[in-house]
């Protein structure tokens, strides 16, 4: 049986350009109307000087934080997304899988005031990763996670349990 993290990384490799295009064109209505601003407000409300964006994707949040004077460092497991973030001007972006981060096999810096995961925790077992991230925070640092509750997509038929993400709603 295939490792779920490998399957997830393969999916991101296959869909990276479609994701970059969707984020940069503003074609995801919920992000444009609510969630991008929500994560920015949650982060900036803590007045961090140094932030790690866990699963930074193409780097939009890194750039938004940098524009506001926050030192923002990113990490993502998909090379095309990391390359896109770097090419768009994100200063420091690391390529590392969550498995390597959880095992302490990737150096992404330390002494962060805040670590954020903006729609980036897509695995069922996140405890090892969150434990490793905790070690990168300064005393009193914070972890900010933004995700959607599955009730929003249940159409009145919510059932508890793990769900797999897909790119089915994206053009291309």
N, C-alpha and C positions, 0 to 999 in steps of 0.2 A: 504494500500500500504506500502511496506517495505521501511524503511529509507535507502537512498543510502549509507550513511557511514557504516551502519551495513552490507549491502550487500558487500561493498568493504572489510571490515574487515573479513567477512566470506570467501571471495575469497582468501585473503592472508593466512588465517588459513589453507585452503585446499591446497594451493600451496607453502607454506613456504619452505618446504624441496627442492622442485624442483628449487625454486629461489636460495636458498643457494648453491645448487649443480651447477647451471648455472653460478653464479657469481664466485665461487671459482675455477671452472674448466676453466674459461676463454672462455666459449662456446658462449658468446654473442659478435660477431665479431665487431660490432660498438663500444662497450665499450673497447675492446682490442685495436682497431686501433685508436680511436679518443676521445670518450667522457670521459673516466676515466682520461686521461691526461688533457683534457680541463678543467674539474672541479678543478683538482689539481692546474693547472696554474692560474686559475681565483682566487682561494682562496689564494694561496701563494703569488700572485702578490700584494695583499693588506697587506702582512706581519702581519697577526693577531697573537696574543698570545693565544687567547681563542676563540674557534669555537663551535657552536652548529650545529650538523648535524640533521636536521629535516627530519624524515623518514629515519633513518640511515640503515634500513634493517639489514643485517647480519654483518655490521660494517667494511667493507673493507676500506671505506674512513676514519673512525676513526683511524684505524691502520696506514694507509698511512700518515695521518697528524701527528700522534704520533711519527712515525719514523723520521719525519722532525722537531721534537721539538715543535710542536704545541699542546697545551692542547685542546683535542677534546672530547666533550661530545655528546652523542647521545640520541635520543628519537625516539621510534617507537610504533605503536599501536598493533603490533602482538608479542605475548609472545615468540613464537618459534624463531623469528628473533632476539629479544632482548637476549634470552638465548644463541643463536649461537654467537652473537657479544661478549657477556661476556665470553663465553667459549674460544673464539679465542684470548682473551687478551685485548679487549677494556675495558679501566679502568672504565668509568662511562657511563652507558646506562640506560635510564629511560623507563618504560613502561607507555605510555599514548596515548590516542586517540587524534586526532586533535580537536574533539569536546570539550574534557576536557581542552586541551591547550587553545583553543579559549575562553572558559568560565573562564579561570583563575583557574581551579580546579586541576591543576597538577603543581608541583614544579619541574622545570628542571634547576634551577639556573638562574643567571642573569649576567649582565655586560659582555656580549659577544662582542668581536670586530667584529665578523662576524657570521651570521647564513646562512647556505646553505640548499637548497632543491634540491637535485640531482635526477631528475626524480621522485620526491616524491609528487608533487601536482596533485593528481588524482581526485579531487572533483571540481565541477563547481563553487561553492561559496567559494572562498578562502579568501575573504576580512576580515572576523572576525579573522581567523587564522593569517593572516599577520599583522593585527593590534595588536594582542596579542604578536606576535614575536617582533614587533618593540619596545615594552616596555622592552624587555630583552636585547636590545643593549645598549652599551655605547654611549655617544654622538659622532656622527661622524661614528658610526658603519655602517656596510653594510649588505645587504641581497643579496645573490647570488643564482639565480635560473637557473638550466639547465633543458631544456625540448626540445623536438622535435616539430617543427612546423608541423601541419598535412599535409602541402603541400608535405612533404617528403614521405608520405604514400598514397597520393591521386591518383597516377598513371595517372596524367593528368586530373583528374576529381575532382578538389578541390571544396568543398562547405563549407561555413562558418557554424559553429555550434559545439555543444558538441559531443564528441565521447567517447564511453566506451572502456576501456582497457580490454584485455583478456590475458590469458596465453597460447593461442592456439599454439603459435610458439615454445613452450618449450617441450622438451622430458619429459615424465613422467607426 
